[in-house]
Amino acid sequence: MRCILVGDVHGCWPQLQHLLVELAFDPDRDQLWSLGDWIGKGHDSWALLRFARQLGPAFRMVLGNHELRLLRLMAGGQDDSDPQLLSLLPALEGFDWSASMLGYRLCKGWAFDRSGVQLLWLAQHHG
């Protein structure tokens, strides 16, 4: 399994598609990881949300500030810093988006968090 890491995609679906074609991404054997800010700013956050949903367990995410704002809105909170986020809420109906979103993630002994990528040897704890 390859862990393909991307950061600050910001809703730029065509650019991500191009990258994944170049890398010959295969969700049956690879995992795609967002290191935060998967959505927001770009023009096609909807497509990115649909794609993440289709990938299921082949997609993992570390929370970025845009995802935190979206979670706040999903919980009924207010956020007027990015009006586009409100338009994304219908795309999340029936989808446990938060299941793939954590403050950090582990893959092959590496820990990823929003402040960067840090090497942690966790084999003794996480086999």
N, C-alpha and C positions, 0 to 999 in steps of 0.2 A: 504494500500500500504506500502510495506517495501522499504526503501532506502538502498541498499546494496552498501557499499563503499569499493573501492579497490584503492590502490595507488602503483605506481611504478611497473606496470605489465611488462613493457619493452619488449613486444612482446612474452611473455611466455604463449602461448595459452594452452598447455596441463595442466599446473598448474592452470590456471584460470578455465578451464573446470572442473577439479577435485573439486575446491572450490565451484563452482556453483552447482554441483551435491550434494555435502555435505550440502549446504544451501537450497536445493530444490528450486532453483531459477525458477520463473515462470514469463515470461515477460508480461503476461496478468494481473498480479496483483502486480508485483515488478518493481522497477527501479534499474538499475545498474549504479552506478556513478564511474567514474574514477577520482581520485584526482591528476591526472597529470602523465605524462610519461607512457601512454598506449602503445606506440610504442617505437621501438628502442632497441638496444642491443641484445634482444632475437632473436630467429630464425624464429618466425612466426608472425611478425607484419601484414602480409597480411591477415592471418586468423582472427586476431583481428579486422582489418578494415572491413572485410566482416561481421563478427559477429555484430559489432556496426551498420553497415548498415541494417542488418536484424532486429535488435531490434527496430529501428526507435525511437519513443518517449520514449521507455523504457530504452534508453541509454542517459546519460548526462555526460559531461566531464568538468573538470577544466583544463585549459591549463597548461601543463608542458613545460619544455624547448625543448623536442623533438617535441611536437606539434607546438610550436612557429617556430621551424626551418622548419617544413613541410609547415606551412602556408607561410613562407617566400619564399620557393621554388615554391609553387603554384602560388604565385604572380609574379613569374619570377625573384626572387632574387637568390643570390648565397649562398651556404652553403656547405663547404667541410668538416665539422666536423664529419659528419656521412654519408658515401657513401650509406648506405642502404636506406636512405630517398628517394634518387632519384628513386630507384626501386619501391617505393610505389606510386608514382604519378599516374600510370595507374589505380590503384585500386580505385582512388578517382573520376574518370571521371563520370560525371552525378550524383554525390552524393554531397549534400550540407553538407559536413562534418563540416563546420564551424558553422552551425546552432546549433549544440550541444556543441560547445566549447566556453566558456567564461572565463573571469578572475575569476569569482566567480559564485556560484550557490546557490539557495535557496531550501530547502526541509524541510517541517514541522517545520518552525521557525528556522532552523539552516542555517548558511551561511558557505560555504566551499570555501576556497581559497588555492592557491598553498603554502602559507606559513604555512598552518596547518588548523585545524578545530576550528572555533570560534563560540561560542554561541551568537546568536543575536535574541532577541525576536522581531519579525517583524509582529506579528499578527495584531497590530493596523494599520499597513501600507499596509499589503498584505493579509488581511482577511484570 
